Amino acid sequence: MKKVLPLLISLIIAPSAFAENLIQVYEQTRQTNPELKSSLANKQKAYAAVSGERASLLPQLGLSASYDLSHGYRENDDVNGKTGNLGLSLTQSLFNYSYWKNLDISKQQASIYDIAYQAQEQSLILTASTYYFNVLKALDTLSYTQAQKKSIYRQLEQVRQQHKVGLVAITDVQNAQANYDLTIAQEVSAVNNLNNALEDLRQVSGRFYSSLASIDTKIFKTEKPIAVNQLLQKSENSNLDLLTARLSRDVAKEQIRLAESGHLPTLTLNASTRLNKSESYGEKAGAGPSYEHKNSIKGTNSIGISFEMPIFSGGATMSKVEQAQYNYVSFSEQLETTNRKVINSVRSSYNDISAAISSIKAYEQSVVSAQSSLDATESGYEVGTRTIVDVLNATTQLYNAKKQLSDAKYDYLISLLTLKNAIGTLNGDDLIQLNNMLGNEASTLATNE
């Protein structure tokens, strides 16, 4: 992905002097993530393979040399010799269809790995952001649970004092105590969820964060995406899984032609030049006719064209063609499966965003109503028209509404990224927009208060 974040750290000032923001967390994740590095290595290996396939179409030049010593014995005693050979050979493919087809396939496979690397970058953006927001969500849940516990504890202490002077029954104390004990259990669960969320973020980023920039409620806003049909049209051209499936199908089609090339002839140009030097020495070296020429130097130049035409290979070529055809059918069906998954993902993410926007509006009103209900219930309790159970229920309702509102906001942000990932357009600019909604520092060091 070309729009990743190599310069964003220098362009964006952190909202807090201590808290890490979303962009900083992603940049640290991108620099250390082993899956992204592995995907980059696979991409580079695939492009290196293209050069290897191209080499078969280029001239092949080879140099050979040898040097031999011989020493005769018995009837050839003292007949010795030295022989040296030097050769230079050139081979050039004039026509070999399989070479060209292998080159085309290697280029397409390199493109697949290139897209896979981009997909891994997008997946990393989505994963890091999701884990980041999950931590903030867990922090909010813990914060509201602890606030609820404090509120119920104050009510418990008030009821105890009232019970001591005989204003309320013991059942009111027991009801308040039961609610307080329940919030303690909920706090333990909230702390555990926060620790697990932090561990998920540590796994993907390679480090632990003691504080993070949280959502600034004054800046946070929602925006409904464009029509789902337009989003589906975009995904057809930009979804990376869909592009990979199409390229894989095209490669399978090229492999059919590659298998069919087993029936085609090949034409090769061969040229060589050789030099041979021999020398005989010893007392018998010039004694007879066989040794009249003690030293000789011979040279040979040759050039020619070789033609090969496969006639029958026992059905192996036909078998390879048939296998490639079935492979093409398989990848075509996988493309259809991927297309259906993309449509489902886009529609589901769109629905999640719409639902999250509606939920945020509803929960905002719910918080206002729950606060008004709690205030009225507490006033009624003071004048004796409401019971402590009513107050406890109203308190629980208020903090549940706040938790649900917080969850809806984070669900909206995650669904927004999920939708762009499904379309295939997720990049660093999207993180900038979300990062601009962050502001206050939130400590991730959970404590039981």
N, C-alpha and C positions, 0 to 999 in steps of 0.2 A: 504494500500500500504506500502510495507516494506521499499521502498527507498524514504521516505519522507525526510524532512530536519531538523531533530532534532539537527544535529551538523554542519550544513553548515555555520551558522553565525560565528562560531568560526574558520572555515576553510578558509573562503573567506574574504578578506579584502575589505571593501567598496572602490569604485573608488574615492570617494570624502569624505572629512571629515564631510561634512554636508548633501550631497544628499543621499537619500535612494535609494538602487539599487533593482533590480527585486527580488532577493532572500530574501532580508530583508522584502520587502513588502509582499511577499507570506508567509513567516514565521509568520509575524504579523497577516496576514489574517487567517492562519491556526489555530492559537492559540485562536482567538476570534470569528470565524465564527459559528453562531448558527446552521446552517444547517448541518455542519460537526459534531458538537457535538450531534445533534439529531440523525444523522445516526449512530454514535458510540453507543449511548444509545440503539437504536433498535437492533444493532448487539449483544451487551452484553445481552439484554433481550432474544434474540433468543437462545443464548447458555445456558442461565439459564433455558430455557424451556426444553432443552435436558435432564438436570438432573431431571426435574420434570417427564418427560415421563419414564425415566429409573427407577424411584422409584417404578413404578407399577410392575416391574419385580423382585424386591427385597422383602425379607421377611417383613411382616407387624406385628410388635410386639406392643401389647397394654396392659396397666395395668389399672385395674378398682378396685375401693374400695367404700364401703358404710358403713354407721353406722346409725342405727335406734334405737329410744327409743319409747316404747309403754306404755300407762297407761290405765288400764281398768276402767270401770265405770258400774253402775247398777249391773247386776248379776255378772259381772266380776270385781266388785269393789276391788281395792287394789291388782289386778293381773297385775304386771308390767313386762316389759321385755326389754332386750337389745340384739340387733342383729348386727353382723358385718360380712361383706363379703369382700373377697380379691380374685381377679382373675387376671390371666395372660394368654393372648391369642396370638396365632401365626397363621398367615395366609400366605401361600406361593402359588403363582400361578404356577401350573405345566405345564399347556398348555392354553394359550390364545393368539391366533394369532393376535388379534387386538392390544394387548400391544406391541408386537414386531414391528408391522407395524407402529404404532404411533411413536415409537422411531426412526425408519428409516426416517419417514417423518419429524420429528422435526430436525434431523441432516441435512437433505437436506435443510430445510427452514433456518436453521442457516447459512448454506453455502451461501444461496441466500442473506441474510442480510450482510454477510461478503463481498461478491462481491459488494453489493450495497454501502457499506462503501468505498471500493476501488474506485468505480466509482465516488462517491462524492468527493474523494480526487483528482482524475484526473480532474473532472469537475471544482473543485476549482482552480487547477493549470491553466487550460485554461481560466477560467473567470478572475482571478486576473491578469494574463499576458495580456489578451486582453484589459482589462480596463487600465492597466499600459501603454501599447503601444498606446491606444487611446488618453491618456493624452499627450504622447510625440508627436503623430501625430497632435493633436490640437495645441500644443505649436509651432511646426514647421510652421503650417499654419498661426498662428498669427504672428510669427516672419517674415515670408515672406510677409505677408500682410502689416505689419508695415514698412518693408523695401521698399516695392513697394510704399507705401504712401509717404515716405520720398523722394524717387526718383522723383515721380510725382510732389511733392510740389516744389522741386528744379527747375524742368522744368517749373512749373507754375510761379514761381518768375522770372525766366529768361525771359519767354514770356511777363510778365507784364512790365519788364524793357525795353524790346525791343519795346513793344507797345507804351510806353511813348515817345520814341524817334522816333516813326514812322517807325520802321523797319518791323513790322508785323501788320496784320489786327486784329481787335477785335475778329474775329471768332477764331483765334488761342488761344487767352486768354480764350474764352468760352469753347473751346474743352478741354483745359488743366484743367479748373475748373470743368468741368463735370466729367472728369476722376478722379480728386482728390476727388470729392464728392462721387463717386462710391466706391473708396477704403476706405473711412471713413465708409460707410455702410457695406462693407465687413469686416472691422475691428471689428465693433460692433457684427456682426454675429460670427466672429472667437472667440471673447472673450466669447460670450455666449456658443459656442460649447466647449470651454475649461472648463468653469465652470460646464457644464453638465457632461463632462468626469471626472472631479475631483469628482463630486458628486457620480458618478457610482463607482469610486474607493473607495470613503469613505464608501459607503454602504456595499461593500463586505469586506473591511478591518477593518472598525470601526474607522478610523482616517483620518485626513486631512494631506496632505503632501505639505509642502511649497517649496520643491525642490526634484527633481528626477534625477537619473543618465540617461543621454540620450545616443543615439547611437554615437559611435566613428566611423566616416566614414572611417578612416584609417584601422580599424580592421574589419569592417563589410564585410562579404563575403557571397555568396550564394553557395548552393550545391544542385544539382538535386538529388532527391531520386531514389531509385532502381526501377526496372520495376514494373508497377502497378499490374501485375499478382502475383508477389512475395509478394507484400504488401497485396493483397487479401488473399493469403494463410496464411499469418501471422494473419490477422484479424479473420480468422475462428477459430483459437485456443486461441486468446488472447483478442478479443473484449469483454468487460465486459457485454454489453447489450446482446450480443449473448449467452454468458455463462449463464446469468441469465434466458434468455428465454428457454434454454435447460434444466436447472435445474427445472424451473417451469413446463415444460412439463413432466419431470420425476416424479415430485411430484404428478402431476395429474394422472399419470399412477399408482403410488403407492396407491393413494386414491381409485382407482377402486378396487384394491385388499383388501383395508381396508373395503370398503363397502361390498365386497363379504364375508368377514369374519363373517358377521352377520348370515350366514348359518352354521357356524362351531361350534362344541361343545367347552366347556371350562372345565378344570379340575383343582381343587383347593385342596390343603392340609390344613386342619384345626386342630390345636392342642390347648389345653387349660388346665390349672390347676386352681382349685378354692378351697377356704377355707371359711367355714361358721362357725361362732361361735355365739351361742345364750345363753342367761341367763334369767331366770325368778326369780322374787323376790317379796316379799310382804307376808302379813299374810296368804293369801290363796294360796300361790305359791306351797306349798307341801301338801295341804289338800286332794286332790283326785288323782285318777289315771292319770288324765291329767297332773298332775304336779309332777309325780314321778321323772322325770329327769329335774331337774332345770337348769342344765348347759349341753351344748353339743357342740362338735366341730366335724364338718364333712368336709371331703376333697374329691375332685373329680378330676381325671385326665382323659382326653379324647383326642383321636386322630382319625382322619378320613379323607376321601377323598370325595369331592362332585363333582358330574358330572352334567352338564347342557347342554341340547341339544335343541336349538330352532327348533320348528316344523313349526309353522305358525305365522307370525306377521302381518297379514292383508295386505301383499304386501309392507310393509314399506322397507324391505331390498332390494327387487327388484327395488323399486323406487330410493333408494339411489345409487344402482349400475348403473342404467340408467343415473342418474344425473351426476355421476362421469365419465361415458363414454363420455357424451356430453361435459363435462368440459375438458376432455383430447383432444377432437377434437378442442375445442376452443384454447387451449394453443398450439397445434400443428400448427394451422393456424397463431397464433401470432408469433411463431418462424419463420415461413416463411416470415412474414411481417418484422420482425426485421432483418432477413438475407438480404432482399432486401434493407432496409434502410442502413445497414452497407456497402454493396457494393456501393450504391449510394454515401455515405459519403466519402468512401475511394477514389473512382474515382474522385469525385468533388474536394476534397482537393488536390489530385494529380494534377488535371488540374489547380487549382488555383495557386499552387506552380510553375508549368511550365510557366503559364501566367505571374506570378509576376517576375520570373527570366528574361523572355524576355522583360517585360515592363521596368525593371530596366536598362537593357542594352540600350533599346531604349531611355528612358528618360535621361540617362546620356549623350548620344550623342545629344539629343534634347537641353539640357542645354548648351552644348558647342556651338551648332549651334545658339541658341537664343542669347547667349552672343555676338557671332561674328556678328550676324545680328544687334543687338542693337548698337554695336560699329560703324559699318559701317553706320547705319542710322543716328546716332548722328553726324558723320563726314560729311555725306551728307547734314544734316540740317544746319550745320555751313557754308557750302559753297553755300547753297541755292538750292541744288538739291532734297532735301527731305523736307516734311512739318512736322509741330509739330504733326500732327495726325499720321504720320508714326513712329515718335519717341515714342509716347504714346503707339501705338499698339505693337511696338517692346519691350517696357518695360513690358507691360502686358504679352506678350508671354513668356518673360524670367522668370518672377516670377511664372507664371502658370506652366511652365516646372519644376521649382524647387519644387513646391508644389506636382506635380504629381510624381516626383521622390521620394520625401519623403513618400508619401502615398504608393507607390509601395514597398518600403523597409519594412514598417510596415505591409503591407498586406502579404508580404512574410513570415515574422516572425510569424504572427498569423496563416497563412495557414499551416506553418510547425508544429505548435503545434496542430492545428485542425486535421491534418493527423495522428499524433501519437496518439491523443486521439481516433480517429476512429479505428485505429489498436488495441488500448488497451495497448500500451506500454509507454504512457506518464508518466514520473516520474521526480524526482528532478535532475537527470543528465542532462535532456534536458534544465532545467532552468539554470544550470551552464554554458552550452555552450552559451546560449543566453546572460547570464549576463556578460560573458567575452567580448561581443561586446559593452558593455556600458562603458562610461568613463566620459564625461564632465558633470558638474552640470548644471541643467536647472531649473530656478525658475519658479514655477507655479503660482506666484502672478501676474495675468494679469494687465497690466496698459495701458491706452490709451496714446500713445506717439504723 
